[in-house]
Structure formats: C-alpha cells, structure tokens
Amino acid sequence: MATTLDGTRPRLWTPARHRPFRLLWLGQSLSLLGDGFSVVAFSWITLGLTGSTLTLGYVLAFQAVPRALLTLVGGSLGDTWSTRTLMVASSWTRAALMAGVGVTGLTGHLTVWMLCVAAAAFGAVDAFFQPARVSILPSVVDKDLLAPANALLGAGARTAAVLGPAVGGLVIALTEAPVAFLVDAVCFALCGWFISRIPARPRTAPASTPPVGGKPDQPSLGARIREGVTYTLRDPRLRTVVVLDTAVNFCYAGPFTVGFASLADEVLRGGSATLGVLNGALAGGAVLGTLAGGALGGRPRVGLLVAALAGWLGIGMAVLGLVDQTAAVVVTVLTMGFGIGFQGVFGLSWIQRNIPQDVLTRVVSVDMVLGYAVAPLSLILCGALAGVGAFALFGTVAAILALTSLAVLGSRQVRAMR
C-alpha cells in the first residue's frame, strides 16, 4: 500500500508525557470500565428480581433507546458548550444514578420499574458523554500527536471493554449485584474528577463567518443537528469514513455476537469456552492493531486504508463461513480485530484533524447514531441467517464488505485522503 509518512514521527508513548492526556486517558478508561460494569449489573440484578429474560430485554432497551435518540443532541451541545464540562457532568450524574440504584438494592426496595427508570436515565446521560469523549482530543494534544494519542486511548478503551464485564461479574460473584452498582459509581465519580482536572484550551475560530454589523444568529437545536448531518453528508471523504464505520458496526453487532455464538456452538462444538476465546481473540487483535497504528504514526493514505479494511474484513468473514477448525477461526478473528484497531487509529485521527472544532462533535454524533441504528438490524438479519447456516450468515456479510471496498476504491478523492 502506498504510504507517505512524515520524516519525524512522534513515538507511541509521546502523548503519555503530557499530563492533560494522562488525565483524559484515565477518565475515559474508567468511564468505559463503568459501562462494562453497568451492563453486567443491570443484567444480573434484573434476572435476580424477575428471572425473566424478556424483562431483561426491556431494561436494556430502556437504556439503549434514549442513548440513540439523544446522541445527536449531545453532539450539538458539545459544539456549543465545553466538551470537558459535558463529560464531567455526565460522569458525575451517572455516578449518582449508580450509587442510588446500589443503595436501593442493598436496602431491599429496588423494583423493576425503578431499574427501567435508572436505565433510561443512564442511557440519556451517557448520550452526552460519548460524542464529547471523541471530539475532546484535539483540544488536549497537538495535531501531530493525534494518531499515537488515539492509539493509546483506543487500547485503553478496548481493554476496559473486556475487563469491565469480567470484573463486574467477579464483584457480583463475591458479593451481590447491588455492590457492583456502587463500584460502578466510584468509576464514574473518578472519571469526572480526572476529566475536571484537564486544563481548558480556547476554542478555534468557527468554520462559518458571523453576519457583519450584528450578533451572529443563534440557530435552534434542531437547526444545529441538521447542520451537522448536512456537513457530514456533503463531504465525500467524510461520508466514506462514516459509511465504513457503519459497516464495521454492522459486522460487530450481528456477526460478532449472534455469529460467534452460532459458530462456537454449532460448527466448532466448543460451547461457551470457545465463544470466550473468539471474543478474546477479537479484542486482543484490536488492541494489537491499535498499538501498531499508533507506533507507525504519520499520515498514510486513509482512503486506501478504509478500502483495505473493508476488503480485509470481507475475506475474514468468508473464511469464517467456510472453515470448521477452531485454530483457523481464532487466527482469522485475531487478524480481523487487528485490522479494525489499525485502521481505527488513522480514520479517527483524520476526522479530528480535518473537521473544524465547532462542528466536530456533531459529526462524531452522526457517526455514532448510524452505528446505533444498524445494530438491531444486524442482529435481526444475522439471527435469521444463522438459522440457515454459518456460510449464509458470514457469506452475506462478506459480500456487503466487498462491495463497500470496491465503492471506496471507485472514488479518486477518497483514495487520495491523508
């Protein structure tokens, strides 16, 4: 792949020398660790109260739907207010919510409707944190440090995503479910404290010029959301990055959940242990790819990386649909995770480097909302295809990714992205 790299590249660990970045890394990792705790805690305490998986689905839906609906709102506010303020307020509010659920559970007064309200409130508040945590980085480190900084943040995020559910399950096993909510509250409280210690930087000048001879118009919230969507759709390069992210989210939601479970049980005949190995291989490969991207640094042709990732994942999906040997499947999943982590460093850095700061959070929120939207569609489609067989499931996804790769390569402007 043709790549032009800067002659002097910052090392992978260079961002960690800066105190503001260390504070951001600690805060974001703790928040994502808390997210993993919350999933396990909500699931376990709901099943303990009702014994109903249907009720569990309702509780998790109460958390997911407000997050999806309000992410665009959170993105719009992040381009108006301080992203640091939004992250701190969200973290401390989530800490209070989790502490309240934990204390209520320990006193024996927790009910299902309380869990639903808490889950909905948690999802709503989290919608203001997620876009801000991505768009805050350009105000914490210089542009030449974005790639290694994203790599370190990505490695911490992926590690926390694995450790959160595992540690949450361990806490519940050693104590009881409400205690996990209290530990979760501590994670979010510490996250808010670390983020609040990051020195504020002045915002860059807005991308648009205010009217001459008067105050600039203050668009409504709906207008600001529309501006963010329009800005995302009208740039073919940005549109391509967002489409690929959506495709990768589609691959995560269905093939890496329903598909992995079906593969482990029906094809590899390994049960839950094999499923754990597959998820571990995916996460481990993503961490390695993220660190490799940060170590490489520079500004490679992001457009070609986008096409390469889609093609790489398509080949991997095709292999998963054909092979029935555990070792071959694990190696394939590991390499797919590596590609996701590697490209993610440069794709995210490109967005942060090229999008004006006054619209960045809105663009990020559009990307996130599309990911939220395709997740249930992917789960439903893959659930139906899994009943036909592994080849039907993974082969269909492989074809979608192959078409995505060809579409990316068909745009000269996208191929030239750096």
C-alpha positions in Angstrom: 0.0 0.0 0.0 1.4 3.4 -0.9 2.1 5.5 2.2 3.8 8.8 2.7 4.9 9.2 6.3 6.4 12.3 8.0 10.2 12.2 8.4 10.0 12.9 12.1 7.2 10.9 13.8 6.2 11.1 17.4 6.7 7.8 19.3 3.7 5.8 20.5 4.2 6.8 24.1 4.8 10.5 23.5 1.3 11.7 24.4 1.6 10.0 27.7 4.3 12.5 28.7 1.6 15.2 28.8 -0.4 15.5 32.0 -3.7 16.6 30.3 -3.6 13.5 28.1 -2.9 11.2 31.1 -5.9 12.6 32.8 -8.1 12.1 29.7 -6.8 8.5 29.3 -7.6 7.7 33.0 -11.0 9.3 32.8 -12.1 7.7 29.6 -10.8 4.2 30.6 -12.7 4.4 33.9 -15.9 5.5 32.2 -15.7 2.6 29.7 -14.9 0.3 32.6 -18.0 1.6 34.3 -20.1 1.0 31.2 -19.0 -2.6 31.2 -19.9 -2.9 34.9 -23.3 -1.4 34.3 -24.3 -3.9 31.6 -23.4 -6.9 33.9 -25.0 -5.2 36.9 -28.3 -4.3 35.2 -28.5 -7.8 33.7 -27.8 -9.7 36.8 -30.0 -7.7 39.2 -32.9 -7.8 36.7 -32.7 -11.6 36.4 -32.4 -11.9 40.1 -35.6 -9.8 40.7 -37.7 -11.4 37.9 -36.0 -14.4 36.5 -37.3 -13.2 33.1 -35.1 -12.7 30.1 -37.9 -10.8 28.5 -37.9 -8.2 31.3 -34.1 -8.0 30.9 -34.6 -7.1 27.3 -37.0 -4.3 28.3 -34.5 -2.9 30.9 -31.6 -2.9 28.3 -33.9 -1.4 25.7 -34.8 1.4 28.2 -31.0 2.2 28.3 -30.3 1.8 24.6 -33.2 3.8 23.1 -32.6 7.2 25.0 -28.8 6.9 24.2 -29.6 6.5 20.5 -32.2 9.3 20.4 -30.2 11.8 22.3 -26.7 11.3 20.9 -27.3 13.9 18.2 -28.5 16.3 20.9 -25.3 15.6 22.9 -23.3 16.2 19.8 -24.9 19.5 19.1 -24.4 20.7 22.6 -20.8 19.6 22.5 -20.1 22.0 19.7 -21.7 24.9 21.7 -20.6 24.1 25.3 -17.3 22.8 26.6 -16.8 19.1 25.9 -15.0 18.8 29.2 -18.0 20.2 31.0 -20.3 17.8 29.3 -18.0 14.8 30.2 -17.7 15.9 33.8 -21.5 16.5 34.3 -22.3 13.2 32.6 -19.8 11.2 34.7 -21.0 12.6 38.0 -24.6 12.2 37.1 -24.0 8.6 36.2 -22.2 8.1 39.4 -25.2 9.4 41.4 -27.6 7.2 39.4 -25.5 4.1 40.0 -25.0 4.9 43.7 -28.8 5.4 44.1 -29.5 2.0 42.5 -26.9 0.3 44.6 -28.1 1.7 47.9 -31.8 1.0 47.0 -30.8 -2.6 46.1 -29.0 -3.2 49.3 -31.9 -1.9 51.3 -34.3 -4.3 49.5 -36.5 -1.7 48.0 -35.4 -2.0 44.4 -38.2 -2.7 41.8 -38.2 -3.4 38.1 -39.8 -0.1 37.3 -37.0 1.7 39.2 -34.5 -0.3 37.2 -36.2 0.8 34.0 -36.1 4.5 35.0 -32.5 4.3 36.1 -31.5 2.5 32.9 -33.3 5.2 30.8 -31.7 8.0 32.7 -28.3 6.3 32.4 -28.6 6.0 28.6 -29.8 9.6 28.3 -26.9 11.0 30.2 -24.4 8.7 28.5 -25.5 10.2 25.2 -23.8 13.5 26.2 -20.6 11.8 27.2 -19.9 9.6 24.1 -19.5 12.2 21.4 -17.6 14.5 23.7 -15.0 11.9 24.6 -14.1 11.6 20.9 -14.1 15.2 20.0 -12.2 16.5 23.1 -8.8 15.0 22.0 -7.8 17.9 19.5 -8.1 20.3 22.4 -5.9 18.1 24.6 -3.0 17.2 22.3 -1.4 18.8 19.2 -2.4 17.6 15.7 0.9 15.7 15.2 0.1 13.6 18.3 -3.5 12.6 17.3 -2.5 9.2 15.9 -0.5 7.9 18.9 -3.0 9.5 21.3 -5.9 7.8 19.6 -3.9 4.5 19.7 -3.4 4.8 23.5 -7.0 5.8 24.1 -8.2 3.0 21.9 -6.0 0.4 23.6 -7.3 1.6 27.0 -10.9 1.6 25.8 -10.8 -1.9 24.3 -9.0 -3.3 27.4 -11.6 -1.6 29.7 -14.4 -3.1 27.5 -13.1 -6.5 28.2 -12.2 -6.0 31.8 -15.5 -4.2 32.8 -17.9 -7.2 32.3 -15.3 -9.6 33.7 -14.6 -7.6 36.9 -18.2 -6.8 37.3 -19.1 -10.5 37.2 -16.4 -11.2 39.7 -17.7 -8.5 42.1 -21.2 -9.9 41.9 -19.9 -13.4 42.4 -18.0 -12.4 45.6 -20.6 -10.1 47.0 -24.1 -9.3 45.5 -25.4 -7.4 42.5 -26.1 -4.0 44.2 -22.4 -3.8 45.3 -21.5 -3.8 41.6 -23.5 -0.6 41.1 -21.6 1.1 44.0 -18.3 0.1 42.4 -19.6 1.4 39.1 -20.5 4.7 40.8 -16.9 5.0 42.1 -15.6 4.5 38.5 -17.8 7.3 37.1 -17.0 9.6 40.0 -13.3 9.2 39.5 -13.7 9.7 35.7 -15.4 13.0 36.3 -12.7 14.1 38.7 -9.9 13.2 36.3 -11.6 15.0 33.4 -12.3 18.1 35.5 -8.5 18.4 36.1 -7.8 18.8 32.4 -6.8 22.4 31.6 -9.2 24.1 29.2 -7.9 25.3 25.9 -9.5 28.1 23.9 -11.7 27.0 21.0 -10.6 27.6 17.5 -12.4 30.1 15.3 -15.8 28.9 13.9 -15.8 27.5 10.4 -18.6 29.9 9.4 -18.3 33.7 9.5 -20.8 35.6 11.6 -23.0 38.3 10.0 -21.4 41.7 9.6 -22.8 44.5 11.7 -24.6 42.5 14.2 -24.6 39.5 16.5 -24.3 36.1 14.9 -27.6 34.2 14.6 -28.1 31.5 17.2 -29.6 28.6 15.4 -32.0 26.3 17.2 -31.1 22.9 18.5 -32.8 21.2 15.5 -31.1 23.5 13.1 -27.7 22.7 14.6 -28.4 19.0 14.3 -29.4 19.4 10.7 -26.2 21.4 10.1 -24.1 18.5 11.5 -25.9 15.9 9.3 -25.6 18.1 6.2 -21.9 18.7 6.8 -21.3 15.0 7.2 -23.2 14.0 4.0 -21.8 16.7 1.7 -18.1 15.8 2.0 -17.5 12.6 0.0 -14.4 11.8 2.1 -16.1 12.2 5.4 -19.2 10.4 4.0 -17.0 7.4 3.1 -15.4 7.2 6.6 -18.8 7.3 8.2 -20.2 4.6 5.8 -17.3 2.3 6.6 -17.7 2.9 10.4 -21.4 1.9 9.9 -20.4 -1.2 8.0 -17.9 -2.2 10.7 -20.6 -1.6 13.4 -22.9 -3.8 11.4 -20.2 -6.5 11.5 -19.8 -6.1 15.2 -23.4 -6.3 16.1 -24.5 -9.3 14.3 -21.6 -11.5 13.1 -19.5 -10.9 16.3 -22.4 -11.7 18.6 -25.0 -14.0 17.0 -22.5 -15.2 14.5 -19.8 -16.0 17.1 -22.3 -17.8 19.3 -23.6 -19.9 16.4 -20.1 -20.6 15.2 -18.9 -21.7 18.7 -21.9 -23.9 19.4 -22.9 -25.4 16.1 -19.8 -25.5 14.0 -16.8 -25.7 16.4 -18.8 -27.6 19.1 -16.9 -25.8 21.8 -19.7 -24.1 23.7 -19.2 -21.0 25.9 -15.5 -21.6 26.4 -14.9 -21.3 22.6 -17.1 -18.3 22.5 -15.0 -16.6 25.1 -11.8 -17.5 23.2 -13.3 -15.9 20.0 -14.3 -12.7 21.8 -10.8 -12.6 23.4 -9.1 -13.0 20.1 -11.1 -10.2 18.6 -10.4 -7.8 21.5 -6.7 -8.8 21.6 -6.3 -8.3 17.9 -7.9 -4.9 18.1 -5.6 -3.8 20.9 -2.5 -5.0 19.0 -3.7 -3.3 15.8 -4.4 -0.1 17.7 -0.9 0.0 19.2 0.7 -0.9 15.9 -1.2 2.0 14.2 0.0 4.4 16.9 3.6 3.2 16.7 3.6 3.6 12.9 2.2 7.2 13.1 2.4 9.6 10.2 -0.3 10.2 7.7 -0.9 7.2 5.4 -3.5 7.2 2.7 -6.6 6.9 4.8 -8.8 6.3 1.8 -6.8 3.2 0.9 -6.8 2.0 4.5 -10.6 2.3 4.5 -10.9 0.2 1.4 -8.3 -2.3 2.7 -10.1 -2.7 6.0 -13.5 -3.4 4.3 -11.8 -6.0 2.0 -9.8 -7.5 4.9 -12.9 -8.0 6.9 -14.8 -9.4 3.9 -12.1 -12.0 3.4 -12.2 -12.8 7.1 -16.0 -13.2 7.1 -15.7 -15.5 4.1 -13.2 -17.7 5.9 -15.4 -17.9 9.0 -18.2 -19.2 6.8 -16.1 -21.9 5.3 -13.7 -23.3 7.9 -14.6 -25.6 10.9 -11.2 -25.8 12.7 -11.0 -23.8 16.0 -7.4 -22.8 15.5 -8.1 -21.4 12.0 -11.1 -19.5 13.2 -9.2 -17.9 16.1 -6.4 -16.8 13.9 -8.8 -15.3 11.4 -10.7 -13.4 14.2 -7.4 -12.2 15.6 -6.4 -10.7 12.2 -9.8 -9.1 11.7 -9.5 -7.4 15.1 -6.0 -6.3 14.2 -7.3 -4.6 11.0 -10.2 -2.9 12.9 -7.8 -1.5 15.5 -5.2 -0.4 13.0 -7.5 1.5 10.7 -9.4 3.0 13.5 -6.4 5.0 14.7 -6.0 6.7 11.3 -9.7 7.1 10.5 -10.4 8.8 13.8 -7.3 10.9 13.6 -8.3 12.1 10.1 -11.7 13.2 11.3 -10.3 15.0 14.3 -7.6 16.7 12.2 -9.8 17.8 9.2 -13.2 18.7 10.8 -13.5 22.2 12.3 -13.8 22.1 16.0 -17.2 24.0 16.0 -18.8 21.1 14.1 -16.6 18.1 15.2 -18.8 16.8 18.0 -21.9 16.9 15.7 -20.1 14.9 13.0 -19.0 12.3 15.6 -22.6 12.0 16.9 -23.9 11.4 13.4 -21.4 8.6 13.1 -22.4 7.1 16.4 -26.1 7.3 15.7 -25.7 5.4 12.5 -23.9 2.7 14.4 -26.7 2.5 16.9 -29.2 2.3 14.1 -27.7 -0.6 12.2 -27.0 -2.7 15.3 -30.6 -4.0 15.8 -30.9 -4.6 12.0 -27.7 -6.6 12.0 -28.8 -8.7 15.0 -32.1 -9.5 13.3 -30.6 -10.3 9.9 -27.8 -12.4 11.4 -30.3 -14.2 13.6 -32.3 -15.2 10.6 -29.3 -16.2 8.5 -27.8 -18.2 11.4 -30.8 -20.5 11.1 -29.8 -21.2 7.5 -26.1 -21.8 8.3 -22.7 -20.2 9.0 -21.9 -19.9 5.3 -25.2 -17.9 4.7 -24.5 -15.6 7.6 -20.8 -14.8 7.1 -21.0 -15.1 3.3 -23.7 -12.4 3.1 -21.7 -10.0 5.3 -18.5 -10.8 3.3 -20.4 -9.7 0.1 -21.5 -6.4 1.7 -18.0 -5.6 2.8 -16.6 -6.5 -0.6 -19.0 -4.1 -2.3 -18.1 -1.4 0.3 -14.4 -1.8 -0.5 -15.0 -1.5 -4.3 -17.1 1.6 -3.8 -14.4 3.2 -1.8 -11.8 2.5 -4.4 -14.0 3.9 -7.1 -13.6 7.5 -5.7 -10.4 9.3 -6.6 -11.0 11.9 -4.0 -11.3 9.3 -1.3 -8.3 7.3 -2.4 -6.2 10.5 -2.0 -7.3 11.1 1.6 -4.4 11.5 4.1 
